[in-house]
């Protein structure tokens, strides 16, 4: 019994330490964006790089942990927007706005996750091939949105396949439009939200709710 309690304490301590290291990494990414380095993250956390590697395996492991942390938070916010007690059009606009607000609020985090550094050849000290793993991140968002669509709307006999098409298509649109908007700021966020909602609305307005589902 004592061995079990000790193992549980060690596991809890390791999880807490991992959260602290991710918070330190977040602070560096917020400051440095795509130029964030393993050296800087270790220094921010008050540890050496070997200890950082011990917790995350390698550089890619830390990147994936950061990506999961931010993707989980974004998905939670998107689901909250979809679940809001409002008309369908309002929820569509709220969902689009939630995504754009997230990348606008933390542009350095977004660029770290989605864009390579401006350096032609990242130095060994930098340690991150940033932007390389953006495709799996976007794919996860697309699959998660597909699940939401499939449980809420009736897309006919090929509902599962159509939901995945819609999910990945909508995520691709949000990502491409949001990336362009964040870089160039050609219009207000509200204008972009309204225009993207217009683009989606014809089909979304026509589709019915899935019988027995939570509705959309």
C-alpha positions in Angstrom: 0.0 0.0 0.0 2.8 2.4 0.9 4.5 1.6 -2.4 1.3 2.5 -4.2 1.0 5.8 -2.4 4.6 6.7 -3.0 4.2 5.9 -6.7 1.1 8.1 -6.9 2.9 11.0 -5.2 5.8 10.7 -7.6 3.4 10.7 -10.6 1.5 13.7 -9.2 4.8 15.6 -8.7 6.0 14.7 -12.2 2.7 16.0 -13.7 2.9 19.2 -11.7 6.5 19.7 -12.8 5.6 19.1 -16.4 2.8 21.7 -16.2 5.3 24.2 -14.7 7.8 23.5 -17.6 5.0 24.0 -20.2 4.1 27.3 -18.5 7.7 28.4 -18.7 7.8 27.4 -22.4 4.6 29.4 -23.0 6.2 32.5 -21.5 9.2 32.2 -23.8 7.0 31.5 -26.9 4.9 34.6 -26.0 8.1 36.6 -25.9 10.0 35.1 -28.8 7.5 33.4 -31.1 9.1 31.2 -33.8 12.6 32.1 -32.5 11.9 30.4 -29.1 14.8 28.2 -28.2 15.4 25.2 -25.9 18.1 27.2 -24.1 15.7 30.0 -23.4 13.0 27.7 -22.2 15.4 25.9 -19.9 16.7 29.2 -18.5 13.1 30.5 -18.0 12.3 27.3 -16.0 15.5 27.5 -14.0 16.8 24.1 -15.2 19.3 22.6 -17.7 18.4 21.4 -21.1 19.0 17.7 -20.2 16.3 18.0 -17.6 13.9 19.5 -20.1 14.6 16.6 -22.5 14.0 14.1 -19.6 10.5 15.4 -19.2 9.6 15.6 -23.0 11.8 13.1 -24.7 13.1 15.4 -27.4 12.5 18.8 -29.0 9.5 17.4 -31.0 8.0 16.1 -27.8 8.0 19.5 -26.2 6.6 21.1 -29.4 3.8 18.5 -29.5 3.0 19.0 -25.8 2.7 22.8 -26.4 0.5 22.2 -29.5 -1.8 19.9 -27.5 -2.1 22.4 -24.7 -3.2 25.2 -27.0 -5.3 23.0 -29.2 -7.2 21.6 -26.2 -7.9 25.2 -25.0 -9.0 26.3 -28.5 -11.3 23.3 -29.0 -12.9 23.9 -25.6 -13.6 27.5 -26.5 -15.0 26.5 -29.9 -17.4 24.0 -28.4 -18.6 26.6 -25.9 -19.4 28.9 -28.8 -21.3 26.2 -30.6 -23.2 25.3 -27.4 -24.2 28.9 -26.7 -28.0 29.6 -26.4 -28.3 31.6 -29.6 -29.7 31.3 -33.1 -27.7 29.2 -35.6 -26.2 32.1 -37.5 -25.1 33.7 -34.3 -23.4 30.6 -33.2 -21.6 30.2 -36.6 -20.3 33.8 -36.3 -19.3 33.2 -32.6 -17.4 30.1 -33.5 -15.5 31.9 -36.3 -14.8 34.8 -34.0 -13.5 32.6 -31.2 -10.9 31.2 -33.5 -9.8 34.6 -34.8 -9.8 36.1 -31.4 -7.5 33.3 -30.1 -4.9 33.9 -32.8 -5.2 37.6 -32.4 -4.7 37.5 -28.7 -1.6 35.4 -28.8 0.0 35.9 -32.3 3.4 34.8 -31.2 2.0 31.4 -30.0 0.2 31.1 -33.3 3.3 31.8 -35.3 5.4 29.4 -33.2 2.9 26.6 -33.9 2.2 27.4 -37.5 5.2 29.2 -39.0 8.8 28.4 -39.5 11.3 30.9 -38.2 12.5 33.7 -40.6 16.0 32.2 -40.3 16.9 30.3 -43.4 18.6 27.6 -41.3 17.7 27.3 -37.6 20.7 27.0 -35.4 21.3 24.0 -33.2 20.7 26.3 -30.2 17.2 27.2 -31.4 16.3 23.5 -31.5 12.8 23.7 -32.9 11.7 23.0 -36.5 8.7 25.2 -35.9 5.8 25.0 -38.2 6.8 21.5 -39.3 4.0 19.9 -37.2 1.2 22.3 -38.2 -0.4 19.8 -40.5 -1.2 17.3 -37.7 -2.5 20.1 -35.5 -4.9 21.3 -38.3 -5.9 17.7 -39.0 -6.8 17.2 -35.4 -8.9 20.4 -35.4 -10.6 19.2 -38.6 -11.4 15.8 -37.1 -12.8 17.3 -33.9 -15.0 19.7 -35.8 -16.2 16.8 -38.0 -17.3 15.0 -34.8 -19.3 18.0 -33.7 -20.9 18.3 -37.1 -21.8 14.6 -37.3 -23.5 14.7 -33.9 -25.5 17.8 -34.6 -26.7 17.9 -38.2 -28.3 15.5 -40.6 -26.1 15.2 -43.7 -27.9 12.3 -45.2 -26.8 8.6 -45.8 -23.1 9.5 -46.1 -23.3 11.7 -43.0 -19.9 10.6 -41.4 -18.0 11.2 -44.6 -19.7 14.5 -45.3 -19.1 15.7 -41.8 -15.3 15.1 -42.2 -15.4 17.0 -45.5 -17.1 19.9 -43.8 -14.9 19.7 -40.8 -11.6 19.8 -42.7 -13.0 22.3 -45.2 -14.1 24.8 -42.5 -10.8 24.5 -40.6 -8.8 25.0 -43.8 -10.9 28.1 -44.5 -10.5 29.5 -41.0 -6.8 28.8 -41.0 -6.0 30.3 -44.4 -8.2 33.4 -43.9 -7.0 33.9 -40.4 -3.4 33.6 -41.4 -3.8 36.2 -44.1 -5.8 38.5 -41.9 -3.4 38.3 -39.0 -0.5 39.2 -41.3 -2.1 42.0 -43.4 -5.1 43.3 -41.3 -7.1 44.3 -44.4 -10.3 44.6 -42.4 -11.7 44.4 -38.9 -12.2 41.0 -37.2 -15.9 41.6 -37.2 -15.9 42.2 -41.0 -14.0 39.0 -41.6 -16.3 37.0 -39.4 -19.4 38.3 -41.2 -17.9 37.6 -44.6 -16.8 34.0 -43.7 -20.2 33.3 -42.2 -21.8 34.5 -45.4 -19.7 32.0 -47.3 -20.8 29.1 -45.1 -24.3 30.1 -44.4 -26.2 28.9 -47.5 -25.6 25.2 -46.8 -25.6 25.6 -43.0 -28.9 27.3 -43.0 -30.5 24.6 -45.2 -29.3 21.5 -43.3 -31.5 20.0 -40.6 -30.7 18.9 -37.1 -29.7 15.3 -36.5 -32.6 13.4 -34.9 -31.8 12.8 -31.3 -28.7 15.0 -31.4 -28.1 18.2 -29.4 -29.0 20.3 -32.5 -27.3 23.0 -34.4 
